[in-house]
Amino acid sequence: MSKKILVLPGDGIGPEITAEAVKVLEVCRDQFGLDISWDEGLVGGAGFDATGEPLPPETLDKAKAADAILLGAVGGPKWDKLPDISKRPERGLLGLRKELKLFGNLRPAILYPQLADASSLKPEVVSGLDIMIVRELTGGIYFGQPRGIRELENGEREGFNTYVYSESEIRRIGKVAFEMARKRNKKVCSVDKANVLEVTMLWKEVMEEVAKDYPDVELSHMYVDNAAMQLVRAPKQFDVIVTGNMFGDILSDEAAMLTGSIGMLPSASLDENAKGMYEPCHGSAPDIAGLGVANPLATILSVAMLLRYSFGEGEVATKIEQAVSKVLDQGLRTADILSADTRKVGTQEMGAAVVEALKAL
């Protein structure tokens, strides 16, 4: 049965990087015989400009019908001052996560050995780095109600958000983390702020309960402020990190810089049946949009994650990752990972090099 992919280029550099990822999909279909097809849709600022909605109903219908989704990026200064926050591009992304029940976010932080010098830390600190951050994606303070900005009796404005997690939400993401750890080095570090936040007191308790079903996996706990420090002090101590929506958002971006560039990091957002939305961890980078200099590798590696986690095509996924590594061996670099003795290339040249390396495997 043919598998359907919905490609959502989005805003900023999104169309440029997804175009290169689609070329990789074409090789997977034409050379490796994968029975896949894809269609495009509008989301984010592009969706708002065309329809008045950051998540047009037609896009949502296509997303529900697809077996997986490949997203570029959303957002940009053009839409930052829209008075109705529900119309801003990011709401399209949050809407997809909510409507498709994509609760489990996987963000690998892997340092390719060729990029050890591009990391913000010393090579000996990050060499061999391989962390999987498992972030709960549909709960927490980003979705909690009530929320808003109100005026107090004295005329002062007050902003408020609600940080809430149910036991079932915590247990569900905990299982994802422990299952992932079983396939890796069998260590889970649960990150919370249980010394001051009741929500994360519950988080910690539930993680302890989930751990009883995984006696082969070591569970540890760490406060988020300490985790942020440890990521730059001794990052290789971590195997799988599991945490809530807001903490995961921050820590995964911090971990990105350990790998040389956020332009190298893919991500997956999965539902309970492994249907997922795949996207690079970086944003829409409007300052370089249209210049042809963006790094497409995170999006291409997101295709590898799509094939591995949603389609069960681990062998082809590995080939894509090997092709990326081969191109790095050749010394090709986009501006974000450029170093001495390497050659600067643009988005299309980098994508073309990966395609040729993939065809040769």
PLY file of the C-alpha trace (Angstrom):
ply
format ascii 1.0
element vertex 361
property float x
property float y
property float z
element edge 360
property int vertex1
property int vertex2
end_header
0.00 0.00 0.00
1.33 3.42 -0.99
2.30 5.73 1.85
1.25 9.36 1.59
3.37 12.28 2.79
2.10 15.83 3.20
4.85 18.39 2.58
4.30 21.75 4.27
7.04 24.16 3.13
5.76 26.98 5.35
7.59 30.30 5.69
11.05 31.82 5.46
13.62 29.25 4.39
11.01 26.50 4.59
10.33 26.26 0.83
14.07 26.14 0.04
14.99 23.37 2.47
11.92 21.21 1.82
12.64 21.37 -1.92
15.96 19.62 -1.28
14.32 17.08 1.02
11.77 16.24 -1.68
14.65 15.44 -4.05
15.82 12.88 -1.49
12.31 11.41 -1.38
12.43 11.08 -5.16
15.59 8.97 -4.91
13.94 6.82 -2.24
10.99 6.23 -4.55
12.78 5.84 -7.87
15.99 4.06 -6.86
15.10 2.24 -3.64
11.57 1.30 -4.69
9.65 2.84 -1.81
5.93 3.05 -2.55
5.50 6.67 -1.48
3.79 9.76 -2.82
3.45 13.32 -1.57
1.33 16.42 -1.83
1.85 20.00 -0.62
-0.19 22.28 1.63
-0.15 25.73 3.20
0.59 26.41 6.85
1.80 29.25 9.05
2.19 32.70 7.55
1.73 31.28 4.05
-1.56 29.79 5.16
-2.69 33.05 6.75
-1.79 35.12 3.70
-3.75 32.80 1.39
-6.77 31.99 3.56
-6.73 34.11 6.70
-5.90 31.07 8.82
-2.46 29.75 9.89
-3.89 26.23 9.65
-6.36 26.22 6.73
-9.07 23.53 6.96
-7.87 22.01 3.67
-4.36 21.58 5.12
-5.71 19.96 8.27
-7.79 17.55 6.19
-4.73 16.62 4.12
-2.68 16.16 7.29
-5.24 13.80 8.79
-5.32 11.76 5.59
-1.51 11.54 5.27
0.66 8.82 6.79
3.36 11.35 7.71
4.03 15.08 7.41
7.24 16.88 6.44
7.31 20.49 7.64
9.76 23.24 6.73
9.31 26.12 9.17
6.72 28.71 10.19
6.82 32.33 11.30
8.58 35.59 10.61
8.50 39.30 11.48
5.85 39.93 8.81
3.26 38.34 11.08
4.69 39.09 14.54
2.38 42.03 15.15
-0.91 40.42 14.19
-3.24 41.60 16.98
-5.04 38.25 17.18
-2.52 35.73 18.53
-4.67 32.87 17.20
-3.84 34.02 13.66
-0.06 34.01 14.06
1.93 31.40 12.10
3.01 29.43 15.16
-0.62 28.68 15.90
-0.72 26.61 12.74
2.08 24.43 14.06
0.51 24.13 17.51
-2.82 23.32 15.87
-1.32 20.46 13.88
0.27 19.02 17.02
-3.00 19.25 18.92
-5.38 18.04 16.20
-3.15 15.12 15.23
-2.37 14.29 18.88
1.37 14.45 18.26
2.37 14.24 21.90
5.87 12.74 21.65
8.68 14.92 20.32
12.00 13.23 19.54
14.97 15.55 19.14
18.32 13.80 18.64
21.48 15.78 19.35
24.17 13.89 17.45
27.60 15.31 16.70
28.95 14.21 13.35
32.70 13.68 13.86
33.40 15.94 10.86
31.81 18.85 12.77
33.62 18.54 16.09
35.41 21.84 15.46
32.10 23.58 14.70
30.70 22.92 18.16
30.70 25.76 20.67
32.47 23.41 23.13
35.90 21.80 23.01
36.05 18.71 20.75
37.05 16.45 23.64
33.88 17.46 25.52
31.47 16.74 22.68
33.22 14.11 20.55
30.90 11.10 20.23
27.86 13.02 21.51
24.55 11.18 20.98
21.60 12.38 23.08
17.90 11.81 22.47
15.63 14.45 24.00
12.05 13.23 24.43
9.79 16.24 24.90
6.10 16.13 25.79
4.49 18.23 23.09
0.75 18.73 23.58
0.46 19.66 27.25
2.11 21.91 29.81
2.16 25.67 29.93
1.90 26.12 26.14
-1.60 24.65 26.12
-2.87 25.13 29.69
-6.02 27.12 30.37
-6.81 29.76 31.51
-4.35 32.03 29.76
-4.31 35.62 28.64
-3.62 39.26 29.52
-6.01 41.05 31.86
-6.28 44.46 33.47
-6.26 44.61 37.26
-8.35 46.95 39.38
-5.44 49.37 39.68
-5.19 49.58 35.88
-2.01 47.51 35.63
-1.92 44.73 33.03
-1.13 41.18 34.09
-0.18 38.24 31.88
-1.00 34.71 33.02
-0.56 31.13 31.81
-1.44 27.81 33.39
1.12 25.03 33.77
-0.76 21.74 33.98
-0.06 18.05 33.33
-2.29 15.06 33.95
-0.97 11.75 35.20
-1.89 10.04 31.94
0.02 12.61 29.86
3.14 12.12 31.98
2.87 8.33 31.89
2.43 8.32 28.10
5.57 10.34 27.38
7.47 8.40 30.02
6.82 5.16 28.17
8.15 6.69 24.96
11.37 7.67 26.72
11.90 4.29 28.37
11.19 2.40 25.14
13.69 4.63 23.35
16.30 4.05 26.07
15.93 0.28 25.69
17.16 0.65 22.10
20.08 2.82 23.17
22.20 2.85 26.35
19.37 2.14 28.82
19.54 5.41 30.72
16.72 7.94 31.21
17.18 11.31 32.89
13.86 12.94 33.80
14.16 16.73 33.98
11.81 18.67 36.25
11.63 21.49 38.77
10.09 19.46 41.57
11.63 21.62 44.27
9.25 24.50 43.48
6.55 23.34 41.02
3.78 20.96 42.08
3.20 19.97 38.46
6.69 18.56 38.24
6.42 16.94 41.66
3.70 14.82 40.05
5.90 14.41 36.96
8.68 12.95 39.08
6.34 10.61 40.96
4.81 9.22 37.77
8.22 8.74 36.14
9.20 6.64 39.16
6.10 4.52 38.66
6.75 4.04 34.93
10.34 3.01 35.70
9.07 -0.05 37.58
7.99 -1.52 34.24
11.52 -1.08 32.86
13.89 -2.65 35.40
16.62 -2.81 32.75
16.64 0.97 32.33
18.34 3.29 34.83
16.24 6.33 35.83
17.73 9.52 37.24
16.23 12.93 37.99
17.65 16.40 37.46
16.33 19.91 38.03
16.08 21.85 34.78
18.56 24.55 35.80
21.15 21.92 36.62
20.36 20.05 33.40
21.03 23.21 31.41
24.40 23.55 33.14
25.29 19.86 32.73
24.57 19.98 29.00
27.47 22.38 28.55
29.68 20.92 31.30
29.51 17.18 30.54
26.90 16.47 27.86
27.98 12.88 27.19
26.61 11.81 30.60
23.13 11.85 29.02
21.49 9.14 26.94
17.74 9.87 26.88
16.36 13.04 28.46
12.60 13.19 29.05
10.90 16.42 30.05
7.87 18.63 29.61
6.96 20.96 26.80
8.60 24.21 27.92
11.75 22.70 29.43
12.18 20.47 26.36
11.81 23.43 24.03
14.69 25.22 25.74
17.02 22.28 26.43
16.77 20.85 22.93
17.86 24.17 21.41
20.75 24.34 23.86
21.76 20.80 22.91
21.61 21.82 19.26
24.59 24.11 19.62
26.68 21.26 20.99
26.43 19.62 17.58
27.88 22.54 15.66
24.65 24.04 14.35
20.92 23.82 14.88
20.88 23.46 11.10
21.98 19.84 11.58
19.18 18.67 13.87
16.01 16.88 12.72
13.00 16.12 14.88
9.94 13.90 14.99
6.55 14.49 16.62
4.62 11.24 16.99
1.16 10.08 17.94
0.38 6.79 19.68
0.42 4.91 16.35
3.76 6.31 15.10
2.14 8.70 12.63
4.35 11.74 12.78
5.25 15.23 11.70
8.93 15.68 10.90
10.76 18.99 10.83
14.16 20.59 11.35
14.68 22.02 14.82
15.63 25.45 13.49
13.14 28.19 12.68
12.20 30.02 9.51
15.36 32.21 9.50
13.69 35.10 7.63
16.99 37.01 7.52
18.43 34.52 5.02
15.20 33.46 3.27
15.51 33.50 -0.49
19.30 33.79 -0.47
19.93 30.12 -1.15
22.34 29.75 1.77
20.26 27.82 4.33
21.43 24.42 5.54
19.03 21.71 4.25
20.66 18.85 6.17
18.32 18.94 9.19
15.34 18.67 6.86
16.96 15.85 4.89
17.73 14.05 8.15
14.09 14.60 9.13
13.19 12.55 6.05
15.39 9.78 7.45
13.51 9.95 10.76
10.18 9.87 8.86
11.16 6.71 7.04
12.48 5.05 10.20
9.72 5.87 12.70
6.54 6.17 10.62
7.25 3.88 7.66
9.53 1.28 9.24
12.16 1.79 6.53
15.20 1.83 8.79
17.57 0.56 6.12
16.79 3.42 3.72
16.88 5.90 6.60
20.40 4.75 7.42
21.42 5.24 3.79
20.27 8.88 3.95
22.29 9.43 7.12
25.31 7.80 5.49
24.91 10.07 2.47
24.94 13.14 4.72
28.07 11.88 6.45
29.75 11.24 3.09
29.03 14.80 1.95
30.55 16.15 5.17
33.59 13.94 4.51
33.91 15.71 1.17
34.34 18.99 3.04
31.14 20.63 1.83
29.66 23.09 4.31
26.88 25.63 4.40
27.72 28.90 6.16
26.47 27.77 9.59
28.97 24.88 9.80
31.85 26.37 7.81
35.34 25.86 9.21
38.94 25.89 8.03
39.78 23.63 5.10
36.14 23.22 4.05
34.24 24.53 1.04
31.24 26.82 1.38
28.17 25.77 -0.60
24.57 26.90 -0.81
21.29 25.14 -0.17
20.86 23.61 -3.60
24.47 22.50 -3.97
24.38 20.81 -0.58
21.11 19.08 -1.43
22.44 17.95 -4.79
25.56 16.52 -3.17
23.44 14.45 -0.74
21.32 13.18 -3.63
24.40 12.06 -5.56
25.92 10.42 -2.49
22.63 8.64 -1.83
22.40 7.36 -5.40
25.91 5.92 -5.06
25.02 3.78 -2.03
0 1
1 2
2 3
3 4
4 5
5 6
6 7
7 8
8 9
9 10
10 11
11 12
12 13
13 14
14 15
15 16
16 17
17 18
18 19
19 20
20 21
21 22
22 23
23 24
24 25
25 26
26 27
27 28
28 29
29 30
30 31
31 32
32 33
33 34
34 35
35 36
36 37
37 38
38 39
39 40
40 41
41 42
42 43
43 44
44 45
45 46
46 47
47 48
48 49
49 50
50 51
51 52
52 53
53 54
54 55
55 56
56 57
57 58
58 59
59 60
60 61
61 62
62 63
63 64
64 65
65 66
66 67
67 68
68 69
69 70
70 71
71 72
72 73
73 74
74 75
75 76
76 77
77 78
78 79
79 80
80 81
81 82
82 83
83 84
84 85
85 86
86 87
87 88
88 89
89 90
90 91
91 92
92 93
93 94
94 95
95 96
96 97
97 98
98 99
99 100
100 101
101 102
102 103
103 104
104 105
105 106
106 107
107 108
108 109
109 110
110 111
111 112
112 113
113 114
114 115
115 116
116 117
117 118
118 119
119 120
120 121
121 122
122 123
123 124
124 125
125 126
126 127
127 128
128 129
129 130
130 131
131 132
132 133
133 134
134 135
135 136
136 137
137 138
138 139
139 140
140 141
141 142
142 143
143 144
144 145
145 146
146 147
147 148
148 149
149 150
150 151
151 152
152 153
153 154
154 155
155 156
156 157
157 158
158 159
159 160
160 161
161 162
162 163
163 164
164 165
165 166
166 167
167 168
168 169
169 170
170 171
171 172
172 173
173 174
174 175
175 176
176 177
177 178
178 179
179 180
180 181
181 182
182 183
183 184
184 185
185 186
186 187
187 188
188 189
189 190
190 191
191 192
192 193
193 194
194 195
195 196
196 197
197 198
198 199
199 200
200 201
201 202
202 203
203 204
204 205
205 206
206 207
207 208
208 209
209 210
210 211
211 212
212 213
213 214
214 215
215 216
216 217
217 218
218 219
219 220
220 221
221 222
222 223
223 224
224 225
225 226
226 227
227 228
228 229
229 230
230 231
231 232
232 233
233 234
234 235
235 236
236 237
237 238
238 239
239 240
240 241
241 242
242 243
243 244
244 245
245 246
246 247
247 248
248 249
249 250
250 251
251 252
252 253
253 254
254 255
255 256
256 257
257 258
258 259
259 260
260 261
261 262
262 263
263 264
264 265
265 266
266 267
267 268
268 269
269 270
270 271
271 272
272 273
273 274
274 275
275 276
276 277
277 278
278 279
279 280
280 281
281 282
282 283
283 284
284 285
285 286
286 287
287 288
288 289
289 290
290 291
291 292
292 293
293 294
294 295
295 296
296 297
297 298
298 299
299 300
300 301
301 302
302 303
303 304
304 305
305 306
306 307
307 308
308 309
309 310
310 311
311 312
312 313
313 314
314 315
315 316
316 317
317 318
318 319
319 320
320 321
321 322
322 323
323 324
324 325
325 326
326 327
327 328
328 329
329 330
330 331
331 332
332 333
333 334
334 335
335 336
336 337
337 338
338 339
339 340
340 341
341 342
342 343
343 344
344 345
345 346
346 347
347 348
348 349
349 350
350 351
351 352
352 353
353 354
354 355
355 356
356 357
357 358
358 359
359 360
